[in-house]
């Protein structure tokens, strides 16, 4: 039993020793081996590695991937015309030299991000002070980002290199501060209303002009149509009178009788019509009093 216990104890000691001396470096990381607080070795290739057990040697890991730093500060910046603007930006960066990074920046990615945020903000402030709002929103925006990137690279590659590389610097938003934004929106709204009212006034005047022209054309068309109708009606009446005259001229007595009948017909068109006359003395009933003798005599003479 003592032999078995000794073997088990020895195995446990060996396992513990192996776990304290063997370590794996991931392909996404740098492995930094420390010996009594000093950097002894930086492992850049992934795989299984050996070190001395603590406290003689320790290992820490630093991310080697491309990192993104987003702006978190909403403090406004002044442009060349003293306008207060707020910008959002991001930076793509990576750690390239772990030894320099640990010596001059810090032991993890957070330390680099914190210092890089300050440097990038200062660079943006310096470049925005040289430019107007119009330039920030135009094609010169690309030049601004390139200038900021150059300034940041000069800083991180200075007398004490950070061991990092800044791949890209981008602006994602440029806006006025909230108070100015509200004022700008009000001015824009007022301008749009002014343009809309102007268009309505112009449209109303143009509509009145079109309606007046249409009314004029309508009156002219109706007048011309009435003139033509009266002309045609007059010509028709003249032709009818000529035909009547020609027809009635052949037998005047029949013509007189026919016209009297038309007059009677028109006078007694309705059953309710009442006419108070003296048939014996009125010329209106002359035909009735003659009993049509005039017509008969005319006809006999014609025969």
Beta strands, then each sheet from edge to edge (+ up, - down):
strand 1: 22-25
strand 2: 29-35
strand 3: 38-43
strand 4: 47-50
strand 5: 57-63
strand 6: 67-70
strand 7: 77-78
strand 8: 84-95
strand 9: 164-176
sheet 1: 1+ 4-
sheet 2: 3+ 2- 5+
sheet 3: 6+ 8- 7+
sheet 4: 6+ 8- 9+
end
